[in-house]
């Protein structure tokens, strides 16, 4: 069960990196985890999201 949830979180995180919209539930999870900030409807991705995905941050 947990692997399915993590797979869905990975998929949503990659969608965010592509600039696409994600489900509000995933966005809230990313906010609580400290991976993103949302200001005035704009999502700002933090470097910690890259670490979560094990990708190099540029």
Residue pairs with C-beta under 8 A, 6 or more apart in sequence:
8 26
9 26
9 29
10 53
12 22
12 23
12 26
12 30
13 26
13 30
13 35
13 49
13 52
13 53
14 53
15 21
15 22
16 22
16 27
16 30
16 36
16 43
16 45
16 49
17 45
17 49
17 53
27 36
27 38
27 43
30 36
30 49
31 37
31 38
33 48
33 52
34 46
34 48
35 45
35 46
35 48
35 49
35 52
36 43
36 44
36 45
36 46
36 49
37 43
37 44
37 46
38 44
47 57
50 56
50 57
51 57
